[in-house]
């Protein structure tokens, strides 16, 4: 399976999905004009990745989102629900959400996402990265 790599822009995050290393990383601001258009290819990639994922593999989801708008939040809920379902089906998936300790809203956002999920979800200060 091919890597998915997107360079960051003013309104979209950097995306580095590496299926060989089993690390899916999204870092940066997320407020694209059309969030569904931006995230749809990522969601499709994740669907295919999860289908081919070996049950012994450990997957790390690395997130760092200083700002995320409402539409992007909906897309992230969809992404995290896919990962949570895979976790419930026995896949070894762990979320590492890095936040800036001086950005309280970033921490609150991570806590809100974590609330409804059963997969391991760690909220860590950026210095821990």
C-alpha positions as CSV (number, residue, x, y, z in Angstrom):
1,X,0.0,0.0,0.0
2,X,1.3,3.5,-0.9
3,X,2.0,6.2,1.6
4,X,-0.3,9.2,1.7
5,X,1.6,12.4,2.2
6,X,0.1,15.9,2.0
7,X,2.1,19.1,2.6
8,X,0.5,21.6,5.0
9,X,-1.1,24.8,3.7
10,X,-2.4,27.8,5.5
11,X,-5.7,26.1,6.2
12,X,-4.9,22.4,6.0
13,X,-2.7,20.1,8.1
14,X,0.3,18.1,7.1
15,X,-0.7,14.4,6.6
16,X,1.8,11.5,6.7
17,X,0.2,8.1,6.6
18,X,3.0,5.5,6.5
19,X,1.6,2.0,6.2
20,X,5.0,0.3,6.5
21,X,5.8,2.0,9.8
22,X,2.1,1.8,10.9
23,X,2.1,5.5,11.8
24,X,-0.7,7.8,10.7
25,X,0.1,11.5,11.5
26,X,-1.9,14.6,11.0
27,X,-0.3,17.9,12.2
28,X,-1.4,21.5,11.9
29,X,-4.4,23.8,11.5
30,X,-7.5,22.4,9.9
31,X,-10.0,24.9,8.5
32,X,-10.2,24.1,4.8
33,X,-13.0,25.8,2.8
34,X,-14.4,22.3,2.1
35,X,-13.3,19.9,4.8
36,X,-15.2,17.0,3.4
37,X,-13.4,17.3,0.1
38,X,-10.0,17.5,1.9
39,X,-10.7,14.6,4.3
40,X,-12.6,12.2,2.0
41,X,-9.4,10.8,0.4
42,X,-7.9,10.3,3.8
43,X,-11.0,8.4,5.1
44,X,-10.9,6.2,2.0
45,X,-7.2,5.5,2.5
46,X,-7.8,4.6,6.1
47,X,-10.6,2.2,5.1
48,X,-8.2,0.4,2.7
49,X,-5.4,0.4,5.2
50,X,-7.5,-1.1,8.0
51,X,-8.7,-3.9,5.6
52,X,-5.2,-5.0,4.9
53,X,-3.8,-4.4,8.4
54,X,-2.3,-7.5,10.0
55,X,-3.9,-8.2,13.4
56,X,-0.4,-8.4,15.0
57,X,0.5,-4.9,13.8
58,X,0.5,-2.0,16.3
59,X,-0.7,1.3,14.8
60,X,0.1,4.8,16.2
61,X,-2.2,7.7,15.3
62,X,-0.2,10.9,15.9
63,X,-2.3,14.1,16.0
64,X,-1.4,17.7,16.7
65,X,-4.2,20.1,15.8
66,X,-3.8,23.6,17.3
67,X,-7.0,24.7,15.6
68,X,-9.8,22.7,14.0
69,X,-13.0,24.2,12.7
70,X,-16.5,22.6,13.1
71,X,-16.6,20.9,9.7
72,X,-13.1,19.4,10.2
73,X,-14.3,18.2,13.6
74,X,-17.1,16.2,11.9
75,X,-14.5,14.6,9.6
76,X,-12.3,13.8,12.6
77,X,-15.2,12.2,14.3
78,X,-15.7,10.0,11.2
79,X,-11.9,9.1,11.2
80,X,-11.8,8.3,14.9
81,X,-15.0,6.2,14.7
82,X,-13.4,4.1,12.0
83,X,-10.3,3.6,14.1
84,X,-12.4,2.8,17.2
85,X,-14.4,0.2,15.3
86,X,-11.2,-1.4,14.1
87,X,-9.9,-1.4,17.7
88,X,-13.1,-3.1,18.9
89,X,-12.6,-5.7,16.1
90,X,-9.2,-6.5,17.6
91,X,-6.8,-4.2,15.8
92,X,-4.0,-2.7,18.0
93,X,-4.6,1.0,17.5
94,X,-3.4,3.8,19.8
95,X,-4.0,7.6,19.5
96,X,-1.3,10.0,20.6
97,X,-2.7,13.6,20.6
98,X,0.0,16.2,21.2
99,X,-1.1,19.6,22.4
100,X,0.5,22.9,23.3
101,X,0.2,23.4,27.1
102,X,-0.5,27.1,26.5
103,X,-3.4,26.4,24.2
104,X,-6.3,25.4,26.5
105,X,-8.8,25.0,23.7
106,X,-6.5,22.4,22.0
107,X,-6.5,20.3,25.2
108,X,-10.3,20.6,25.5
109,X,-10.7,19.6,21.9
110,X,-8.6,16.4,22.4
111,X,-10.6,15.6,25.6
112,X,-13.9,16.0,23.7
113,X,-12.7,13.5,21.0
114,X,-11.5,11.0,23.6
115,X,-14.7,11.0,25.5
116,X,-16.7,8.7,23.2
117,X,-13.9,6.3,22.2
118,X,-12.8,3.0,23.6
119,X,-9.4,2.8,21.9
120,X,-6.3,3.8,23.8
121,X,-6.2,7.6,23.5
122,X,-3.3,9.5,25.1
123,X,-3.3,13.3,25.4
124,X,0.3,14.5,25.8
125,X,2.0,17.9,26.1
126,X,4.0,18.7,22.9
127,X,7.3,18.5,24.8
128,X,6.6,14.8,25.3
129,X,6.8,14.2,21.6
